């Protein structure tokens, strides 16, 4: 694994995200604390926290999709190369924090 993030699965603290903002993996293992931004609604804060919690699962799914898409010959699936580029770009952002 290239990323050095806290292994998943991650869980969130109880709602509301504007008050309880800890993302954790198991007891006493915090993945991160989220600082709610001024100017976003409580619903948006909840959705953002849910996306953060889903990140390790989504990264694992992207890696699986990458292996599958890389194995599909272009002549069998004309969309495979576009999908593969998108998946690889998302993995790169997850691992490095930046897009090429």
N, C-alpha and C positions, 0 to 999 in steps of 0.2 A: 504494500500500500504506500503510495507516494505521500498522501496527506498525513499530517501529524495531528489531526484533530482527535478529540476525545471520542473513543469508539461508541457507537450506538448500541442499543437504542437509547434515544433521549426521551425525556418526559418533561412536561412543564408543571409548574406549580399550579395550584388551583386558581381559577379566575377570581378577580379581574386582572388582566395583564397590566393595568395601570398601577396596581398595588403589589401584586405578587409576580415578580418577573424573573424568577430563577428557572433555568433549564438545567436539568440534572440527569445523570446516569447512575442510577442506584443510590443507595444511602450514602450521604456525605461525599459524593463525587459530583461536583457542579461542573457542567460544561460551560456555562456562561451565565452572567446576569445581564439582563437587558434594561437599558435606561429608556423609559418611554420618552418619546420626542414631543415637545410642545407643538400644537397645531394639528395633531392627528386625533381622530375620533377614538373612543374606547373600542368600537368595533374593528377599526383598522389596527389598533394595537393588538387585539386578540388574534386577528388574522396573521399579522406579522410574526407573533410569537409561535403560532401553529406552524408557519412555514419554517421557522428556525428548527423547531422540534423535528420536522419531517426531513430535514437536510440529510442526515446519514442514510435514511431509507432511500431517498431520491438518488443520492450518489451511487449507492449499490445498484439501483435499478438502471442508472445510466451506464455503469460499467458492464452490466449484463447485456444491455441493448447494444453497446459498442461491440462486444464480442460477436453477437449475433449479426449485426449489420456488416461487420467486416468480413463475415463468412458468406454473405449473399453476393453472388456474381452480378455485376451491373446489368448484364443482358437479361437476367431473370427478374430483376426489380429495378425499374428505372428511377425510383425514388430513393433507393438505398444509399446512394452516394450523398445526396442532399441531407438525408436523415443522419447519416454517419458524421458528416461535418458538423451538424448542429449538436449532436451528442458529444463529440470530441471537444467542441468549444465549451460546452457546459461543464464537462469534467475538468477542463483546464482552469476555468474560473474557480471551481470549487477547490482545486488543489493549489492554485497560485494566487488567487485573488485578483487576477487580471485576465483580460481577453487579448488575443494577439491583434 
